[in-house]
Structures are given as structure tokens and as C-alpha cells.
């Protein structure tokens, strides 16, 4: 931030502030756009977490604090915000910032389209959030916008609408907001694909790319292939509500509700990996750096990423086992199969840490936390592949716990690992490690207190999407424990936000470009980087170009002045402080 502030060091304060704001609003620099993604998604995520605290407070005991309608609205907006406005765009923030640097590119392939993607996201966020203020918003339909509820609106043509209570203009705003969000994501995905395939540094073959770049590439293909399907479904839903009065999805007017579910989940299951894969890439980089080892089984990790991306497209209907409109044997087998590449990645992460010189920085703790939480989510997900188990647990709190462990909390831990890892690169200052460790343990303990009891509640039959339950159901104690965990994890989030704000201004300055002794090219330039990223782009000869350079510098016969030791210098001394 000091470098940014220094750009506007002259002139009246009001003019300096205006110029600084204008430079961010009009920027096409991928680094600034990445930071704007992170800040904007972080704000939305904070709002979404506040909604979750309201939900957990309502469920802590029997009886109601807020009305069922208000609870339904908050429940819907929590899901919409956390998925569409936090998890997906905050991953895009790190992808925007780090990927061009890590592959040695001077910027994204299409800088202006990159800026357009961000502003479409910001506008979409405002539309989705504003839907909450109109006629109950999309609350009656939930974040999945299932028909016939979502397709039922105020009659445009008398006699063609169903008998359900109409969902008003707020639902239209939600549909348009998600459509704009998908449009921005799609053009952004094309931008990432072109950037990675065409703008790599000299010598960087596909199998010398950083794992985070590979994760971004697979994610971008998922976005480009899956999002247009959701966009088509949203347009048809909008036409149902505002055009011919309901002829596509609304069964009350001759449509097919199951068609919406197929189209929605054809996007939304790959969307799980759109949220998770970037965190997997971040974790791969962090574990390698802080284990002081190359990633174990690099090529098998790449193949596992490709396998996850491919299989993600053929398992969408396991969300629809109970509908009666799915060929159960195929989708059951495909769901079991997707556990194979995920297991390969878990094995490789553990193999990377095995006999490594592990440094337990805040970034490393969150990376290890990701492994443990994602493992719980993955194992509980395998249960749902068995059709009889899915029939028993469908729409219970076991489902809620499973997808939070997997794509919500698991992905968020990967994001936190990236925040602590790349913060010195972004701002030239370290985040406070002591606060970072407190943040980790508070959040890790808190989220397990939230979601482990919910597994028990699901096994005991507690349905999701309810705002109250019977006092004699035996669920009150576990719900109270879960609510306590929510507030513990919220304390951890406040610690993180304080750490970010405090460290940006008063954090310990980094006195070198590569404070972690890392492996990839983003650490070869200054911290923070210049607008053009690199003064000189090195020639890449392996997947760890910076390690190669440090090794060469240590060899006397290669012009270095070091001792020729076998390992890179250890930055653990600073972290121990």
C-alpha cells in the first residue's frame, strides 16, 4: 500500500484522493483487479457470515425469534451470497493477482475484458443483494431457485399462472444478477485460458507450470463449458416469469420442473470444483514451499486435476436421486469414481510433507487445515453416492454439513492459506504470524464445532431449511453446540480482518522479493510488483525456477558465492518470532 500511496504524494489531499480512487476504478492492471476482487468478495462474505449467525441463533433453541418468512429470506440470501458472491469471486481474485505473475506474463491476455469481468461481478452482486429488499426477494425459491416456485410470478397473461403465491420483482433481479455474474465469469474464463496457453515465460512448458496455474486452467475450462448452460436456464426462467406466462419450467402451465433441475445442477456440480480447485492449487503451492520439497508426483497431480474436471461434468444428477428422473446405476458409479483423483491429490499432498522440513507458518496451518476438512467433506460425500444412503439422508442436515466441509469451509481455508502466503507480495508487508495462528485455531475449532454436530443431526433425521423444531426431538443440545461454534468461528474472522487492516499499514516490512524462499516466478519480482510485473523474465528449466536459481547461486563453479549446500535457505527464523 505504501507504494500505491506514494504515487499520489503531491497536490492537495482531495485531489490526491480523487486520483487514487480514479486509478483503481479505471485500472486494467491484473494485480489491482485481483485486489478489488478480494476486497469486494470479502465484504460480501462478511455479510453472508452475518446472515449465518442469524440462522444459527434462530436454531439454537426451540421456539422462534424471527418469523418463518424472514428466516427463509435470510437463509436464501446466505446461500446466494456465499456461493455466487464470495467463494467463486474471491478465488478469481487470487487467480487474477497471482497467475500472470507465476507464469511470467506481463498482464492478462485481454486486460480490458479482465476489468469488465470485475465490474460485471460488482454490478451482479448489487442486483443479487438488492433482490432481498423487493417482495421478499428470491426467498421463496431458495438459492437453487427451484420451479414451480421461482417461475411463478404476478400474472402477465391471465389464466396461465399457477396457484402458488407469486414471487415478485426480487426474483427477477436475482435471475438477472446471476446471469450477469455468469457472463463476467465466462469471459474471464476465456481470458485465463488464453493467458495461460499463450503468455507463459520462455521455457515454461505445460508440465513446468505451477500447480496453481494448472488449477486455474482447469477451473477456467469448467467455467467456460458449464456457465452458458446456467445462463440459458436463467434466460428461460426469466421468460417463464415475464414472457409467455410459463411454458418451459412451470408445471402449472405445462412446463417441466425437472428440466430446471438438470440444467441447474449441470452447472452447479462443476461449480463445486470451480470453488474448490483454486484452493487445491493454492494448497499445493503452500505445502511445497513450507515443506521445503517439490510437490510429490507433479504429473499425477496434474492428471488428477484434469480427471476431477472431466468427471465433474458427468455426476450432476446425483443431486437428483430422489426425483425418480435419474438413471441411478450410472450416476452412482460416476460419483464413486470421482473419489479416485481426489484421493490421488490427498496422497500427493501427504507425500510432499512426508520427511519434509515443515515450517508451521499461518499459511501452512491453513493448508493442512484444508486437507483435514476437505477429507471429512469428501468421505461424507462418498456416502451419498450409495443410492439407499442418499435416499435416507437427502435434505437433512447431513447434507448441510457435507457441503460446508467440502466447498465452503474447505475452500475458505485454502483462501486463507493464499492470503497469508501472498500478502507480502501484494503489499510488501507480512501479516502478523501470532494473530494468524490464533485465527487458525479459533476458526478450525469453531467450524468443527459447527458442522460435526450437524452430521449427527442429519443422521437423526433433522431436515434442512426449517426455522424451528419440536422440543422433544432431541435436537436442541446439538443445535446449541453448533450455534456456539458459529460465534467462535466469527471471532476468528474478526481476528483475521483486524490482522489484514493492521498489517497493511503497520505490518513488518519484507526486505526481499522472496521472503518465503518460494519456487515460482511471482517471487522473482519486487514486493509489491511494478505495473509491468517484471524487469527481466528468467528462462524456466523446471517447475521450480526460483529454487533452481538459488541452487545455481550457491554453486561456486556457477558464479555463486555460497557453500553449495543441498537445500535452500530456511526462512523459519522469522516465523518463529
VOGU-353915 format. One record per residue (C-alpha): residue in one letter; y negated, z negated, x. Coordinates in steps of 0.001 Angstrom, whole numbers, plus 500000, padded with zeros to 6 digits. Example, Ala and Ser with C-alpha at 12.3 -4.5 7.8 and 13.67 -1.06 7.14 Angstrom:
residu  c2  c3  c1
A  504500  492200  512300
S  501060  492860  513670
// end
This chain:
residu  c2  c3  c1
X  500000  500000  500000
X  497654  499361  502913
X  497949  502999  503905
X  497101  504063  500365
X  494125  501742  500137
X  492806  502905  503478
X  492438  506440  502152
X  489588  505281  499914
X  487818  502929  502306
X  484322  504384  501860
X  481937  504708  498938
X  481136  502397  496002
X  484066  500298  494695
X  484045  502044  491316
X  484212  505478  492965
X  486977  504358  495306
X  488992  503035  492368
X  488431  506262  490416
X  489522  508407  493364
X  492595  506258  493958
X  493667  506461  490306
X  492977  510194  490168
X  495051  510788  493296
X  498059  509167  491627
X  497566  510815  488233
X  497280  514306  489741
X  499771  513906  492598
X  502668  516266  493273
X  503919  514175  496226
X  507535  513243  495512
X  507026  509798  497059
X  504166  508858  494732
X  506028  510324  491773
X  509059  508242  492720
X  506984  505075  492830
X  505400  505922  489451
X  508897  506339  488002
X  509879  502936  489379
X  506789  501153  488057
X  506859  502787  484613
X  510601  502275  484131
X  510208  498696  485388
X  507603  497992  482701
X  509845  499417  480000
X  512792  497441  481391
X  510820  494204  481222
X  510036  494881  477555
X  513684  495699  476881
X  514778  492448  478546
X  512296  490502  476415
X  513947  492030  473342
X  517344  490913  474636
X  516103  487319  474862
X  515082  487500  471207
X  518551  488816  470332
X  520306  486068  472266
X  518044  483368  470799
X  518911  484577  467300
X  522656  484439  468074
X  522637  481118  469941
X  523454  479191  466764
X  524380  479943  463183
X  521508  480467  460809
X  518635  482892  461212
X  515271  482675  462932
X  514145  486222  462163
X  515046  488491  459276
X  518015  490826  459459
X  515685  493835  459310
X  513548  492592  462213
X  516674  491764  464220
X  518014  495269  463572
X  514785  496853  464794
X  514730  494751  467959
X  518427  495424  468575
X  517884  499172  468295
X  514795  499220  470496
X  516525  497102  473146
X  519301  499699  473419
X  516935  502681  473295
X  514588  501271  475936
X  517205  500049  478373
X  519196  503304  478326
X  516587  506024  477897
X  513516  504380  479425
X  514900  502064  482120
X  518316  502840  483570
X  518029  506643  483705
X  514382  506948  484890
X  514490  504086  487394
X  517374  505854  489116
X  515247  509004  489097
X  512546  507007  490863
X  514762  506270  493866
X  516147  509801  493794
X  512618  511225  493852
X  511488  508980  496658
X  514471  508910  498983
X  516462  512134  498588
X  513941  514631  500061
X  513358  512250  502974
X  517057  511647  503555
X  517870  515381  503775
X  514841  516191  505949
X  512858  518095  503287
X  509064  518124  503281
X  508946  517741  499483
X  510867  518722  496369
X  511514  522425  495869
X  509137  522544  492878
X  506541  519787  493281
X  504567  520596  490118
X  507707  520676  487984
X  508571  517316  489523
X  505234  515930  488325
X  505816  517499  484897
X  509171  515705  484666
X  507492  512349  485207
X  504720  512934  482670
X  507237  514116  480070
X  509110  510845  480661
X  505917  508799  480268
X  504982  510603  477044
X  508529  510315  475709
X  508503  506592  476448
X  505336  506124  474416
X  506802  508085  471484
X  510091  506161  471505
X  508302  502825  471785
X  505788  503742  469062
X  508650  504552  466659
X  509139  500788  466500
X  505783  500490  464706
X  506387  503012  461912
X  508510  502295  458852
X  510989  500224  460828
X  511239  502984  463387
X  514778  504185  464069
X  516097  500680  463463
X  518393  501510  460560
X  520226  504158  462580
X  520723  502213  465837
X  520291  503695  469312
X  523186  506074  468626
X  521302  507495  465577
X  524496  507946  463568
X  524350  510022  460418
X  524017  509887  457460
X  521574  507034  458048
X  519474  508804  460674
X  519463  512139  458855
X  518330  510572  455585
X  514545  510796  455167
X  511950  510995  452424
X  512991  513930  450203
X  511292  517200  451161
X  513352  519188  448649
X  514269  517194  445502
X  517951  516710  444926
X  519165  517436  448452
X  518908  513928  449912
X  521494  511178  449705
X  521206  507809  448031
X  520637  505740  451180
X  517323  504066  451892
X  515241  506621  453789
X  514343  506232  457446
X  510742  507344  457821
X  508455  508871  460405
X  509531  506413  463101
X  512910  508143  463249
X  511164  511488  463780
X  509131  510013  466641
X  512342  508678  468201
X  514010  512095  467943
X  511045  513914  469472
X  510707  511262  472206
X  514345  511551  473270
X  514062  515354  473146
X  511039  515304  475471
X  512830  512854  477757
X  515818  515168  477937
X  513605  518167  478661
X  511982  516362  481581
X  515367  515235  482890
X  516794  518752  482681
X  514009  520476  484629
X  514111  517552  487059
X  517855  518066  487499
X  517336  521734  488354
X  514691  520652  490862
X  517092  518267  492599
X  519866  520866  492733
X  517618  523471  494361
X  516097  520915  496749
X  519468  519643  497967
X  521143  523051  498221
X  518240  524901  499853
X  515988  522451  501729
X  518264  520409  503988
X  517366  519808  507614
X  518771  522144  510301
X  522400  521332  510996
X  522881  519305  507793
X  525926  520917  506233
X  527132  519778  502825
X  529565  517386  504455
X  526822  515860  506614
X  524655  514903  503659
X  524000  511220  502922
X  526143  509752  500147
X  523019  509095  498079
X  522169  512806  498243
X  525704  513657  497106
X  525438  511177  494221
X  522094  512718  493259
X  523523  516245  493348
X  526432  515351  491053
X  524078  513431  488761
X  521732  516430  488580
X  524582  518740  487548
X  525612  516239  484863
X  522041  516174  483561
X  521671  519954  483528
X  525026  520560  481816
X  525066  517686  479311
X  521451  517125  478259
X  520957  520505  476494
X  523823  519565  474151
X  521967  516414  473110
X  518743  518409  472825
X  520423  520826  470402
X  521758  517913  468364
X  518298  516302  468215
X  516710  519535  467034
X  519361  519907  464331
X  518837  516305  463246
X  515090  516881  463061
X  515737  519972  460934
X  518062  517933  458717
X  515300  515462  458101
X  512331  517794  457788
X  513644  521267  457072
X  516251  522250  454503
X  516819  518683  453404
X  520078  518002  455167
X  522691  520704  455705
X  524063  520035  459209
X  524943  516352  459673
X  524211  514589  456379
X  527471  514459  454336
X  525421  513629  451229
X  524031  517169  451454
X  527186  518980  452605
X  526925  518329  456357
X  529427  516717  458760
X  528653  513335  460270
X  531491  513675  462783
X  529715  516679  464329
X  526796  514459  465366
X  529193  512002  466995
X  530862  514765  469002
X  527551  516176  470203
X  526035  512762  470900
X  528987  511469  472909
X  529478  514764  474734
X  526118  513910  476317
X  526309  510137  476241
X  529535  509702  478137
X  528321  511785  481097
X  525103  509780  480661
X  527081  506699  481684
X  527601  508351  485070
X  524015  509643  485120
X  523137  505934  485164
X  525936  504719  487445
X  526318  507454  490087
X  522872  506934  491689
X  523707  503237  492075
X  527023  504215  493660
X  525118  506363  496149
X  522685  503547  496947
X  525520  501072  497405
X  527319  503482  499736
X  524254  503688  501998
X  523591  499942  501944
X  527172  498882  502639
X  527450  501305  505561
X  524190  500125  507149
X  524788  496388  506758
X  528452  496592  507757
X  527393  498458  510941
X  530095  501066  510247
X  530284  504632  508966
X  531341  504990  505363
X  535141  504783  505208
X  536707  508047  504049
X  533494  510060  503719
X  535161  513202  502360
X  537332  511301  499906
X  534152  509573  498661
X  532570  512970  498062
X  535677  514242  496262
X  535736  511072  494156
X  532118  511694  493133
X  532997  515254  492133
X  536062  514021  490259
X  534051  511472  488312
X  531504  514130  487409
X  534194  516558  486208
X  536265  514032  484261
X  533129  512583  482690
X  532932  515745  480569
X  536420  515541  479075
X  536633  511929  477891
X  533697  511725  475459
X  535891  511399  472362
X  537356  508059  473427
X  534250  506649  471748
X  535628  508117  468512
X  539250  506949  468494
X  538833  505130  465173
X  537246  508092  463356
X  540505  509918  462752
X  538955  513147  464033
X  540216  512992  467635
X  543409  514175  469341
X  544356  510748  470652
X  547011  511541  473342
X  544749  513905  475326
X  541689  511674  475376
X  543783  508577  476096
X  545345  510290  479144
X  541977  511616  480344
X  540425  508157  480048
X  543208  506614  482130
X  542787  509415  484698
X  539091  508769  485292
X  540016  505396  486746
X  541587  507161  489773
X  538427  508468  491527
X  536614  505251  490659
X  539419  503298  492307
X  539167  505535  495384
X  535488  504677  495729
X  536160  500953  495343
X  538854  501158  498032
X  536496  503026  500377
X  533649  500519  499936
X  536011  497687  500773
X  537375  499711  503699
X  533827  500171  505001
X  533246  496419  505010
X  536660  495621  506498
X  536195  494323  510061
X  532541  495283  509950
X  529720  493196  511348
X  528390  492374  507893
X  524794  491228  507575
X  524203  489484  504276
X  520729  490753  503532
X  519457  490739  499947
X  520268  494454  499706
X  523841  493831  500891
X  524335  490938  498471
X  523315  493111  495549
X  525594  495912  496791
X  528550  493515  496902
X  527476  492163  493512
X  527588  495733  492172
X  531184  496078  493369
X  532352  492910  491626
X  530518  493542  488347
X  531486  497207  488184
X  535101  496234  488875
X  535094  493943  485842
X  533499  496659  483735
X  535943  499285  484967
X  539041  497195  484328
X  537903  496241  480828
X  537190  499935  480218
X  540790  500833  481038
X  541846  498578  478157
X  540013  500886  475755
X  541992  503881  476986
X  545043  502444  475200
X  544570  503550  471601
X  546097  500456  469922
X  543887  498165  472026
X  540851  500297  471222
X  541618  500033  467505
X  541750  496244  467796
X  538611  495812  469940
X  536415  498620  468595
X  532941  497449  467513
X  533495  493911  468819
X  531612  492013  471488
X  534310  493035  473967
X  532704  496494  473858
X  529239  494998  474388
X  530422  493055  477420
X  532307  496042  478865
X  529411  498497  478847
X  526935  495902  480090
X  529165  495067  483044
X  529575  498768  483795
X  526461  500780  483153
X  523819  498111  482532
X  524235  495153  484851
X  526357  497040  487368
X  523817  499862  487637
X  520925  497404  487798
X  522492  495589  490762
X  522671  498917  492571
X  518992  499478  491759
X  518098  496044  493139
X  520014  496875  496326
X  517930  500043  496663
X  514703  498132  496019
X  515295  495673  498861
X  516637  498430  501121
X  513816  500976  500743
X  510877  498614  500149
X  509926  498578  503873
X  509977  502367  503890
X  507793  502604  500801
X  505166  500008  501696
X  505601  499152  505361
X  506388  495531  504478
X  509556  493545  503914
X  510383  491779  500704
X  510886  488046  501175
X  514558  487532  502045
X  514714  483914  500881
X  513364  484846  497465
X  515695  487831  497474
X  518752  485631  497927
X  517563  483231  495213
X  517032  486258  492980
X  520569  487470  493680
X  522364  484222  492971
X  520279  483416  489900
X  520878  486864  488433
X  524545  487089  489435
X  525359  483710  487918
X  523210  484403  484865
X  524745  487773  483930
X  528284  486444  484249
X  527375  483513  482015
X  526061  486059  479509
X  528859  488573  479434
X  532078  486740  480325
X  531912  484659  477112
X  531290  487882  475204
X  534689  489160  476359
X  536199  486055  474765
X  534132  486531  471611
X  535343  490119  471342
X  538962  489117  471742
X  538369  486579  468973
X  537023  489331  466713
X  533250  488797  466686
X  531707  492106  465571
X  528699  493618  467279
X  525373  494382  465533
X  525292  491195  463465
X  522421  488699  463382
X  524388  485703  462058
X  527959  484427  461780
X  529898  481748  459933
X  529646  478197  461235
X  533426  477728  461024
X  534245  480837  463045
X  534459  479030  466378
X  531920  481346  467998
X  528911  479071  468306
X  529735  477464  471674
X  530386  480767  473449
X  527238  482277  471934
X  525165  479332  473119
X  526602  479700  476643
X  525792  483418  476568
X  522211  482695  475494
X  521750  480174  478317
X  522918  482845  480748
X  520328  485281  479370
X  517491  482898  480180
X  518922  482147  483635
X  519007  485866  484436
X  515452  486213  483071
X  514341  483611  485624
X  515937  485763  488311
X  513965  488773  487070
X  510696  486801  487229
X  511527  485830  490819
X  512080  489499  491653
X  508806  490614  490050
X  506910  487900  491947
X  508619  488952  495172
X  507597  492598  494635
X  503952  491862  493864
X  503604  489227  496600
X  505357  491324  499257
X  503264  494432  498611
X  500180  492530  499752
X  501381  489631  501875
X  504907  490582  502941
X  505900  490644  506597
X  504896  493968  508131
X  507542  496148  509673
X  506626  497122  513216
X  509004  500085  513445
X  510149  503038  511383
X  513784  501943  511146
X  513906  498144  510725
X  517486  498119  509408
X  518927  500306  512210
X  519989  502705  509460
X  521750  506065  509507
X  519815  508659  507522
X  516687  510727  508074
X  514249  508822  505842
X  514209  506165  508570
X  513178  508714  511214
X  509620  508927  509894
X  506880  506314  509608
X  506851  503450  507112
X  505325  504438  504748
X  505822  508160  505432
X  502922  510629  505692
X  502211  513073  502873
X  504154  515804  504718
X  507122  513445  505367
X  507955  514470  508954
X  506037  515493  512043
X  509276  516750  513555
X  512617  517194  511799
X  515600  516393  514040
X  518667  518608  514249
X  521573  516980  512395
X  525008  516866  514005
X  526831  514314  511784
X  526455  512324  508585
X  524733  509556  510648
X  521966  511375  512578
X  519916  508270  513394
X  522939  506441  514729
X  523622  509462  516933
X  520054  509347  518237
X  520213  505633  519038
X  523551  506186  520791
X  522116  509043  522870
X  519041  506986  523785
X  521301  504233  525120
X  523218  506554  527454
X  521653  506742  530964
X  523050  510231  531539
X  521479  511403  528269
X  517997  510304  529231
X  518235  506896  527580
X  517477  503585  529232
X  519882  501258  527515
X  523121  499638  528560
X  525398  502186  526926
X  526935  499591  524596
X  529290  500652  521841
X  527276  499581  518806
X  523736  499943  517560
X  521303  497013  517905
X  521725  494353  515258
X  518738  493562  513011
X  520334  490355  511732
X  517937  488094  513615
X  515046  488952  511318
X  517137  488453  508177
X  518328  485038  509296
X  514711  483941  509093
// end
